[in-house]
Amino acid sequence: MPSVFLASTSSAVDRPKAVETFLSCCSADGGKAGYFKSIGSDPENCERLKSLADRLGLPVRDIYGVSLEQARDYLNRGQESALIDEVLARYAKIAERFEKVVIEGACLEGPPAYLLQGLDAVLAANLAAPVVLLSSAAPGLAASGLRYYKSNYAQVLAVVFIDQAPAAPEASLLEGVEVITLNSGDYASLAPLLAHKIMAFKPSVVTPKRFEYDLIERARSPKQRIVLPESDDDRILTAADYILKRGFADIILLGKVDEIQTKARELNLGNLGAAQLVDIKSASFRKELVDQFFELRKAKGITPEKAEAQLDDRNWFGTMMVKNGRADGMVSGAAGTTADTIRPALSIIKTKPGCSIASSVFLMCMKDKILVFGDCAINTNPTPQQLAEIAIISAQTAKAFGVEPKVAMLSYSTGSSGTGPDVDAIHEATKIALESAAKLYPSLALDGPMQFDAALDPRTAKGKMPNSKVAGQATVLIFPTLNAGNIGYKAVQRTSGAVAVGPIIQGLNAPVNDLSRGCTVPDIINTVAITAVQAQAEKGR
């Protein structure tokens, strides 16, 4: 959805005029334009905000993120992340109502102005909105403003100099940014900028927060039913409550109904009433699942009695709900091992056609982009054929989560520079993957072998693989072994501050995902959203 973030370098800028110009332009083609203020100095008592809210038919509280007082309170408690979450959640409600949104940055009257400007830069990056920076008063202020925004990965589309010309120190920073000069009475001349560049803007930066926001929005429709077997874990219940509050998945909790309800009251979780509660011992459809499970496994020697006993295990019962169509996916593992979660899935749901194995990826949320690492959790020493499978399905997983796949087959050698059994295996895997891609995924960019630096660094790639469509710009990185993959993702996670989301299990006929026993509530929320998106993708194939 098109949006624009209007920011300024000082309080001397007449932002209300700029806001009105952009609102008029956004509405000119018949689309309904909304308004959102990131941080308001006293929004409930601001006549201008009240007037804007009235025009939109909304209460004032719906058109801003947080008040200046709330922002200070968050920051004083060291909770900048929670502040960003609050603003993004508020913005999401406006984005649902309007085709376009004009976002106004914080007013800079309140001290300290530099802190508010830095915070606005972070918010602009996380909202993935192009920034139009309005500069007035002292020369050189635009340079400091640009530094704030660029250093926080916000994308500045244009700098507007009002009643002044760009200062010399700003010249180097202005490269790639449209420069507009106007006088203070001529804000209407900004109209062409919205009509052309803003509407065509496509964000090239994805922050971890923005990824989480997009993930939840992607999961929201069509809504999927996710079963959570571990209802005796407070983290699971707390996450389920949040998910139901945000409304991006339907939740099925396995366990004793009265115990779940009691724990919900103790934890003050007011949204769990919307969950489906299933006691695996007395469920009305238990016999149906037991009979189906017996039919699936009788060739393996299971008896009706053993089938009955097997479904006393909540993971096996939950997996059978997915197989039966009573759930679209399952998330488990907060209190068990990976094997406890995956074994039932491999036995009941099985791998999809064309996949001889299940595999995994981690979504590595860097400061400004998302990378996909696989396989880092399941297959110890995959064969070249298996590596090729992992590469193709990892590319499909990346696509499902909005990452344009460019697949690098990793090795300790790049191109034809090295020899040996390990490099030969990657050469073979690359050849098989390219042959498979030609039939299944003809537009896929895939190359290898290549070293990690050649895969990601354009300068290194230019020297080592100058003709590659992947080197220097890879988004999907396939490791040769589990040893390399697990070390690799943890090394990147711990040294770069990246957020590692996963493992995401791929290759199954329906999504089942594993949690670590040390998972946090946000980890569970993200994994449920991921599982929902996978379920959507499976139904859409």
N, C-alpha and C positions, 0 to 999 in steps of 0.2 A: 504494500500500500504506500503511495507516495507521501512523503512528509518532508518538512524542512525545519531545521533547528536555527532559530534566530538568536544570535548572541551579540554582545557588544563588549568593547574594551573599556568603557567607562559609563558612568551614569549620565554623562552629557549627551549621549545619543538619544534621540526621540524614538524609542522603540515602538510606542503605540502606533505611530504613523506607518512604520514598516510592517507591523502586524496587520493593520487594516489593508495595506496594499496587497500583501500576500493572501489574506483571506478573500479579498475581492477577486484576485486572479484565480484562486483555486475554485471559486464558485462560478466563474465566468462561462465554463464549458458545460454547465448544468450539473456537475458533480457537487455533492454536499460536503462542505469543508468544516472540519472541527478545529478546536483550539485547545491547547494544553500548555500549562506553565510548569516548568520543572520545580522551582522553589519560589514561593511567594513570601514577601516580607511580612505582610499581614493580610492574607488573601480573603479571609472572611469579612473584613471591613473595608475592602478595596472597591470603590464604586465602579472603576473600569472593569474589574473582573466580574462584578455582579451584572453589569450591562452585557458583557460577552456571554455569561452563563444564560441570561434571559434570552438572548438571541438564539442560543442553541437549544433552549428548552430544558436546561439542566440546572441542578443546584450548584452553587459555587464549589462545593467540595469535590464535585466530579471533574473539574477542569484543571486541577493542579495536583502535583505529586505530593510534596510535603511543604509545610510552612517553614520559614527561616528558623523559628524556635525549635521545631521538630528536628530540622537538619542539624542544628547545633547540639541538640540532645543526643542524637545518634553518634555524632562525631566525638563528643565528650566521653561517650561510653566505648569508643573504639569500634563502632559498628557501622562503618561505611558500607560494607557489603549488604547489611540489612536495609540501609537507607536506599541503596540502588534497587534492591528487590521491591521495596515499597513504591518507588517511582515507576518502575517497569510494570508492576501490577496495576497501578492507577492508569498508566498510559494504555494498557491493554484494553481497558473498558472503553476508552474513547475510540481506540482503533477499531473496535467491533462495531461502533455506531456510524462512523464517517468514512467516506471514501478517501479523503485526504486530511491531513492534520498539520496545522501550523503550530510548531512547538516554540515557546518563548523561554529563553534562558532566565536564570535568576537575576533579580534586580541587584545592582552593585552598590546601592547606597549603604547597606549594612556592613559593618566591619566583620572580618577582614575581607576586602574585595578580592584579593588574590586567591583566597581559599575557595570562595564561591565560584570564581572563574575556573579554577582547577577542577572543582566538583562538576561544574557544567560540562567540562571537556570529557570527563569520565562518563557522564550521563549521555552525552551526544554519541559517544562511541558505542555504548551499550544499546542505545535506541536505534543504531544503524541509520541515522538520519544525516543527510548532507548539511554541513554547517555553512551559514552565511554570516560572516563576522562583520559587524558594523563598527567602524572606527572613527572616532571624532576626538577633538581636543588635542592633547599633547602628541607631537610626532614621536614615532617609535613605539607607541602603545600597541599598534597592530603586530609588531614583531614579537612582543612578549605574549600577546594573545595567541598568535600562531604557534608559538612554542608549547604553550599549555595544551592546545588541542592536538597538535601532531605527536607530542610525546605520550599522549594518552590514547593514540590510535584513532582519534576522531578524524573524519574525512572532511576537510575544509574545501568547499566547492568554490566560494568566492569571498573576497574581502572588499568591502564597500568603504571607500574613503569619503567622508562627508566634510565638505568645506575645507579640504586639504588635499595635498598630493602625497604619494608614498614617500617615506623617508629613506635615505640611503641604506641604513641598517636592515631594512625590510626586504631589499631587492632579492637577496639569495633565498630567503624563505618563501617568496611569492612564486617561485617556479612551479608550474603545474596548477596554479590557482588563478581563477579569473579575477582580474582587478577592475573595479568599477569606481569611478569618481562621480560625485553628484553634489549639488548644493542642498542645504537643509530643507528647502521648500519643494524639492523635486523627487520625493520618494516614489512617485508613480513610474519613474523611469526604470525601476527594478522589475517591472512586470515581465519583460521578455525573458529574464533569467528564470522565473518560475515556469513560464510557458514552454521552455525548451529543455534546458539542462537539468532542472530539478525533476521534471517528469520522467526524463530518460535515465536518471541516476540509478546505478546498481552498486550496492555496497561491495567493496572488495575486502573489507575487514570484518572478521567475525570474532567477537570477544567471547570468553567462556559464559558470561552472563547472557549475552545475546543468543548464544547457542542454546542455553537452557530455556530461554524465553521462546525461541522458535520451535524447539523440540516440543514443548507443552502445547503451543498453538497448533503444531502439526498433528499431535496426538488427539486433539479435541474433536476432529470430525473426519470420517465417521467414528463415533465413540466405540471403544472396544471394551470387552469384559475380561478383566485380569483377575486370576485367582491367586490369593496369597495364603499358603497353607499354615504359616507360622503366627497365628493370632495370639499366641501366648507371649509374644515379644512386644514390649512397649513401643519400640522403634517402628515396628510394622503398623501398629494401630495408629500411632501419631502420623505416620506417612499417609496411611489410608484416609485419615480424617482430612488432611490437607488436600489430597487428590480429589476427594469428594466435594470439598469446598470449592476448589477451582473448576471442577466439573469436566476434566479431560479424560476420565476413564470411569467405567463402572467397576466396582470392587466386590469380589467374593472372598469372604473370610471363612476359613475352615477352623472348626473348634466347637466347644460347648457354648451354646447360645447365651446361657445365663452368665457364664464366666466372662464372655466378651462384653456383654452389656454392663456388668459390674465394673470391669476394668475401664470401660469407656467413661463411666461416671466418675471414677476415681481420678482419671487423667483429664477430666473436663473436656472430653472430645465430643462436641455437639453435633458433628456431621455424620457419625458412624451409623446413625439410624437409616441412612440411605444405602448402606452396604447390604448385600445378600449374605446372611449368616447360615452356614451349613455345618451341621454335626455329621461327621462322616460315618458315625455308627448308626444313626437313625434317619438319615436322609431318605426322602420318599423315592428317590431314583437310585438308591444304592444297589438294589438287585439288578437293575438294568446295566449298571457299570460292571458289576461282578460277572454277569453273564457275558457281556461283551469282552471283558478281559480274558475270561476262560477261552472263548472262541479264538481270540488273538494268539493265545499262548499254549493252547493244548498240544500243538505239534512239538512244543519244547518239553512236553511231559508234565505240564501243570494239571492238577486235578481241580474240580470245583471247590473242594475244601481249601486247597492252597490258594486259589484265586480269592476266596473270601478273606483268608487271613492276610494276603498281600495287600489288599485294599484297606486294611486297618492302619497302614502307613499313610500319613497325610500327603507325602510327595507322590506316591503312586496313585492315590485317590485324585489328587489335583491334576495330575497328568492325564488320567482317564477322563476327567471333565473336559480337558482340552480336546482329547481324541474324540469324545462324544459330541462335541460342539456346544457344550454347556458353558464353556469359557473359550476365549480367543487366544489366551496365552497365560503363562504362569511365571511367577517370580518367587524364588525360594533361596535358602542358603544362609540366612542370617544366623541360624543356630545349628547348621550342619555343614557337611563337607560338599565340595563340588561334585563328588561322585554320588552323594545322596540325591542331588538335584538332577544330574545329567543321566545317570543310569536308567531311571524310569523313562526318560524321554527317548533315549536310544532304543529301548526295548519296545515301547508302545507307539510313539509318534514316528520314529525312524527318520532317516535322511531322505531328502527329496530326490526325485529322478535326476540323474546326472551328477549326484554327489555321493562319493563312496565313503566320505567321512564328514563328521561335524567338525567345525573349527571355530576360532574365536578372533575377535578384533577388540582393540581398545580405541575409543575416540579420544585423541589427545588434544585437549583444548588449550592451545597456545595463547599468548596474549592477543594475537591478531588474526589467528586462523585455526582451522581444524585439520588435523592429520589423522590418518587411520593406520594403525599398526596391527599386523597379524603375522602368524598366529602366536600369541603370547601366553596362552593358558592351557591348551589341550594336547596338541600333537607334538610328541617329543622329537622324532627324527623323520619328518615327512619325506616321502619319495619325490622325485621330480614330477610324477603324475599328480601326486597329492598337493605339491606346492602350486602347480598350475591351477588345480581346482580352488585352492585357497585364494589365489590371486583373482580369479574371475568372480568368485562369490563375494570377496572383500570389496571389489569394485562395485558390485550391485548393492552391497550394504552401504557403502559410501554415498552412492546416488540416492538411496532411500532417505538419507539424513541430510541431503542438500549439499553434499560435497562432490564437486566435479572430479571424477576419478582419473588420476594419472598415475599409473602403477609402476613402481620401481621394484625389481627383483634384486634384493640386496646380497652382497658378497663382500669379501675382503679385497676383491679385484674389480676394476672397471673395464667394461668392454672386452677386448681381446688381449689386455695387458698381462694377464696372469694365466697360469695353468695349474692343473692338479685336480684330484677327484672332487673336491668341494666346489671349485669353480665350474668344472665340467657339469656337475649336477645342476647348477643354476642356469648354465647355457641350455641344457636339455629342458629344464622346467620352463624357461622363457619361450623356447621353440614350441613346446606343447601348448602353453597358454596362448600364444599368438595364433596357433592353428585353431584352438577352441574359440577364441574371440572372433576370428574371421567368420565363424558360423553363427555364434550366439550374440556377439556384441561388436559388430564391425567397426563402430566408431571409437572403440576403446584405445586409449594411448597406453602402451605397455612396453617396457624396455628393461634390459638387463644383460649380464650382471652389472651392478654398479655399487660403488661404495656409498656409505651414508652421506658423506659430504657432497659427493657428486650428484646425489639424488636431490639435495635441498639447496645447495649453494650455487647460484647462477655463474659466479666467477669460476669456481672449480669445474663446473659442468662444461663451460665454454672451452676449457683447456683439455678436458678428458673425453667428452662426448659431444662435440660441437653440433652434430646433426641430429641429436636425439630430441624427440618431442616431449620427453619426460624429464630428462636430466636437468637439475636446477629448479624444477617446478613440480616435483612429485607431491602428490597428496595421499597416496596409498603406498605404504612401505611394507613389503613382504620379507620377513626374516627367514633365514634358511633352516633354523632349528628353534625349538622351544627355549633352549638355553640362551641363544642369542636374543630372541624376542623378549623374553622375560627380563633379562638384564637390560636390554635396550629401552623398554618402556619405562622401567623404574629409574634408570639413569636420567632420562629426559624429564620425567616427572619430578624427581628430587632436586635436580640441578637448575631447571628452568622455571620451576613454579607452575608447570602445566597441570591442568586438571585432567586426570585420567578417568574416563567414564567407561566402565566395563568390568569384567569381560562380557562382550555381547556374543552370544552363541549363534552361529549361522550354519545353514545347511540342513536344518530340520524342516519337516513338513509343516510345523506350526511352532511359534516362538516359545521357548522356555529359557529363562535367564537365571544366572547364578549370582548371589550376593556373597560378599566376604563376611566372615563372622565379626569383623570389626567395622562393618558398614555404618554409616550415619543415616539419619532421616533423609537428608537431601540425596544421598546415594540411592536410597530406596525409591524416592520420588522419581529421580531421573531414570532408574532402571525400569520402572513401571511405564513411564512415557516411551522409552525406547521399545519396550515389548509391544506396546500399543501400535507404534509406528510400523514395527515389523509385521504385526498382524494385518494392518492395512495393506502393506505391500504384498503380502502373500495372497490376500483376497483380490488384489488388483492385477495379479499376473494372468 
